[in-house]
Amino acid sequence: MTTTQKSVVVTGASRGIGRAVALAFAREGYRVWALARAAEALESLAQEGGAAIHPLVVDVADEAALVAATKKILAEGTPRVLVNNAGITVSAPLTKTRTEDLARVMAVNVTAPFILCRELMPAMAQAGGGRVINIGSMAAVRGMKYTSAYCASKHALLGLTRALAAEYAKKQVTVNAVNPGWVETDMFTHATAAISKTTGRSGEEAREALASMNAMGRIIQPEEVAALCLFLASDAAGGITGAAHAIDGGELG
């Protein structure tokens, strides 16, 4: 069975940025393949997003499961858009960052996007074109202490973005990175909790400290990142590829 409806694949779709992206594309009439590990959270997403949401319970760090998911997706039609959003972090000094920590971060943040691109981009090209959007971070373009594994993974994801953009440019498949600053997600909540624990600051003080890192002095909302993804998926963005788009409230300004 195939479909002519525009479709999008979103990883890490059960919460945060991924959830906002999935709902934004659903509202625009896309068929949304929502990938995540949390079955219950995906069910909640499907209830909110309606029939447009097609949940797939997948651990993106499991290559066999991820490849099987792509085969299921392609059997229903070639997706127009791929949003590689799933990501994890480890916050620790270098000497306390284990090799297995690095391996897990790289598996989710780099290897999974690589596999999805490898499995889906050729079909996109054959179908006439498509869009790949990799959700990176400010950590893709700058170094931050106590996040060596995370920074390494996001730098690698940006390199993958640029390489595939060059490789698929003439095949009408664009590949771009979106690099948010601090976004109102679980990762942000964990960061503020860690700051509170180590410094004795209140949760609000920790929040203000992170917000003050950008010129606007505020935290980015997931829906803002989703709106940028919608633009990059649009026909208007057909000439944009291999770029890193900051959405950070002026953090790097």
Rosetta blueprint (number, residue, H / E / L):
1 M L
2 T L
3 T L
4 T L
5 Q L
6 K L
7 S E
8 V E
9 V E
10 V E
11 T E
12 G L
13 A L
14 S L
15 R L
16 G H
17 I H
18 G H
19 R H
20 A H
21 V H
22 A H
23 L H
24 A H
25 F H
26 A H
27 R H
28 E L
29 G L
30 Y L
31 R E
32 V E
33 W E
34 A E
35 L E
36 A E
37 R L
38 A L
39 A H
40 E H
41 A H
42 L H
43 E H
44 S H
45 L H
46 A H
47 Q H
48 E H
49 G H
50 G H
51 A H
52 A H
53 I E
54 H E
55 P E
56 L E
57 V E
58 V L
59 D L
60 V L
61 A L
62 D L
63 E H
64 A H
65 A H
66 L H
67 V H
68 A H
69 A H
70 T H
71 K H
72 K H
73 I H
74 L H
75 A H
76 E L
77 G L
78 T L
79 P L
80 R L
81 V E
82 L E
83 V E
84 N E
85 N L
86 A L
87 G L
88 I L
89 T L
90 V L
91 S L
92 A L
93 P L
94 L H
95 T H
96 K H
97 T L
98 R L
99 T H
100 E H
101 D H
102 L H
103 A H
104 R H
105 V H
106 M H
107 A H
108 V H
109 N H
110 V H
111 T H
112 A H
113 P H
114 F H
115 I H
116 L H
117 C H
118 R H
119 E H
120 L H
121 M H
122 P H
123 A H
124 M H
125 A H
126 Q H
127 A L
128 G L
129 G L
130 G E
131 R E
132 V E
133 I E
134 N E
135 I E
136 G L
137 S L
138 M H
139 A H
140 A H
141 V L
142 R L
143 G L
144 M L
145 K L
146 Y L
147 T L
148 S H
149 A H
150 Y H
151 C H
152 A H
153 S H
154 K H
155 H H
156 A H
157 L H
158 L H
159 G H
160 L H
161 T H
162 R H
163 A H
164 L H
165 A H
166 A H
167 E H
168 Y H
169 A H
170 K H
171 K H
172 Q L
173 V E
174 T E
175 V E
176 N E
177 A E
178 V E
179 N E
180 P E
181 G L
182 W L
183 V E
184 E L
185 T L
186 D H
187 M H
188 F H
189 T H
190 H H
191 A H
192 T H
193 A H
194 A H
195 I H
196 S H
197 K H
198 T H
199 T H
200 G L
201 R L
202 S L
203 G H
204 E H
205 E H
206 A H
207 R H
208 E H
209 A H
210 L H
211 A H
212 S L
213 M L
214 N L
215 A L
216 M L
217 G L
218 R L
219 I L
220 I E
221 Q L
222 P H
223 E H
224 E H
225 V H
226 A H
227 A H
228 L H
229 C H
230 L H
231 F H
232 L H
233 A H
234 S L
235 D H
236 A H
237 A H
238 G L
239 G L
240 I L
241 T L
242 G L
243 A L
244 A E
245 H E
246 A E
247 I E
248 D L
249 G L
250 G L
251 E L
252 L L
253 G L
